[in-house]
Amino acid sequence: MVNENKIKPMINKSIRGALRESYDLNAQKRDSAVTEEWKIEERSKLSSLFQQEDKRSLLEIGSGPGRDSKFFQDQGFEVVCIDLSPEMVKICRQKGLAAQVMDMADLQFPASSFDAVYSLNSLLHLSKAEFPTVLSRINEIMKPSGLFYLGMYGGHDFEGVWEDDTYTPKRFFSY
């Protein structure tokens, strides 16, 4: 008889390993890519809201090369970046950002650590089964009255490895 409880972590580990490798291999490419105008506008609106609400400490989940985190840090926020990819974290640190290699499914922060949490197009790499647990954990690490920004775009009603992905290894997505 197969123990499904042992298979799921192995599958997730395999998916996470492929995701880490994919982003490691594309870190420089992502760092040099042009930021879309709508993302720049969204960041500016969020910065104003965070300032208006007196939010100072910010966690970015899935920071990639730290473009958004650098913007927020330049606006005066205390920013911590996490990413699964060591290469992405390396780029963040080169930009003067506090950054850690960390799996968003296993957030290693004490309760009430941040005024705000920001995640743009990273939680879509979680399985649908993991999503509620991760959202609950995000709520725990935010201070009371914390703000959470979640942006996800790119698909709908899909969960699995995207076969048309231009990255290698191909990445897991869940919409």
N, C-alpha and C positions, 0 to 999 in steps of 0.2 A: 504494500500500500504506500502511496506517495504522500508525504507530509507537505501539504500546501503552504503551511506557515514557513517552512524552510525554503521553498521555491520562490516565493514572492520577494524576499530580501535579495536572493541571488539575481533575480530578473532585474530588480531595481538597481542593484550594484552594477550589473552589466550595462544597463541603460545609462546610468550616471557615468560609468567609465567611458562609454562612447561619446557622451555629451562633453565630458571634460576634454577628451582628445580632440574632438571636433573644434571646440572653441580655442584650445591651445594652438592648434594648427592655423587658425584664422584670426588670431589676436591682433597681429600687426595690420592686417587688412581691415578689420573692424575699427581699429584705432584711427586709421587714415581716411575712413569713409566720411562723406559729407553728412552732417546732421540735417534731417528734413526740417523745413520751416515750421511745420505744425508742432514738432517736438520742441523747438525753441520757444514757440509761443506758449505751449503747455507748461514748460518749466518756469517761464516768467510769471504766469498766473499762479502757479503753485508757490513760488517764492513769495509773492505778495500775500497769499493766503497764510502761509506759514508765519510770516512776519506779523501780519495782522492778529493772528491767534497766539503770538508770542511763543512759537515753537522754535527751539534753538538746536536741539540734538536730533540728528536724522540718520537713519539706517537705510542704505540702498541695498536691496536684495537683487542679486544678479547684475552687478554693476558693470560688467563687461570692462572696457578699457577706462572707465571712470569719467566719461565726458559729462554726464549729468551731475555726478558727484562733485566734479571740479567746479561746475557752474554754481552749485549750491554752496560749496565751501567759499568761493569767491564772493558770494552774497553774505557771508558772515556766519553761516551755519557750521556747527560741529558735526562733521560727517564721518560715518564709518561705512566702508564698502565691504560687501562680501560677494564672492563669486566662487563657483566650483573650479574654475580654471586657474591654475597657478600662473600661467602666462598673462592672463588678464589682471590678476592681482599684482604681478610684477610691474605692469604698465601703470596701474593706479598708483603704486608706491613711487614710481619715477615722477609722477605728477605732484608728489607731496601729499597724497591722500593716505589716511589710515585705512588699510585694507587687509583682509584676512581670507584665506582659502576656507570656505565653509559651504556645506550642503544646505540649501534652503529648507530641506526636509528635516534638518537636525540643527536648528538655531541654538547656538551655545551662548546665550546671553541671560543674565538675571532678569527677573520680572521687573517691569517698570524702568527699563534702561533708556528708552528713547521717547522724545516728544512726538516724533513722526516716523513713519516707515514709507518708503517709496519703492515701487516695483513696476518697471515698465518692460513688458514682454519677457518676463523671466518665469513667472509662475505657470506659464503655458507648457513648461517642461515637466510639470508634476503630473502624475496620474490623477484621474478623477477621484480615485479612492483616497489619495493622499491629501487632496485639496482642503477638505474641512479641518483636518488635524493641523495642517500648516497655518491656515487662517486663525485657528484658535491660539496657536503658539505665537503668532504675530500679535494678536490682541494682548497676550500675556506680557510680551516684552515692551509694549508701549505703556507709557505713563497714563494715568487716568486722564480722560479727555484728549488722548492722543489722536492724531490724524493719520489715516492710512490711504495712500494713493495706489491704486491698482490699475494698470493699463494693460490690456491684452487685445491684440488684433491679429488678423491673418487667416482665420478659418472658422469653421463651425461644424459641430457634430462629428468630430474626428478624434480618435485616440490611437496613437501608434507611431511607428517610424515612418516619416514622410519620404516616400520613395523618389519624389521629384526634387528632393533637397539638393542644392548645389554643393553643400559641405560634405566632406568625408572625414570620418564616418557619418552617415546620415543620422539626423537628430530625431529624437522622440518629441512629439507635440500632443497636446490634449486641449481641445476647444469645447 
